[in-house]
């Protein structure tokens, strides 16, 4: 597993609003020790930034592809960003 820290901007599409997806993402990220944020965006998608160990982020993204029971994830797009070094900062829901 790659222990190098990475940071990604993620866009999740499908039926991901109104089904507890942001809470699912927040709880999953916190359980894995990742930092960042998640929010709903116009058009019905969910956007987030996540930072942490690359291998752990890979596991996080796999969970995002499944989502909570009422969701139907169509796609998870990932764009790598510069690492900010804020590891350990909490993962939270943005309004």
C-alpha positions, 0 to 999 in steps of 0.5 A: 500500500502506498503511504504517500499523502495525496489530496483529491477533489471528487465529484460524485454523480447519480442519485446521491442527494436526499439519501444520506450520502454526505453523512455516509461520506463524512462517517466513512472518511472519519473512520479511515482518518482522512481529512477534508469536506463534502457538500451537495452541488447544483445538478444533484451531485456531491463534491468533496476534497479528501486528503490522506494516505493514498491507499486509504483514499483508494479504499474510501473511493471504493466505498463511495462507489457503493454509497449508502443503501438508498443511493445509486452512484453513477460515477466518481470523478477524481482530480489530484490536487496539491497536498495542503499538509492539513492531515489530522484535520476533521472531515466535515459537511459544508453547507 
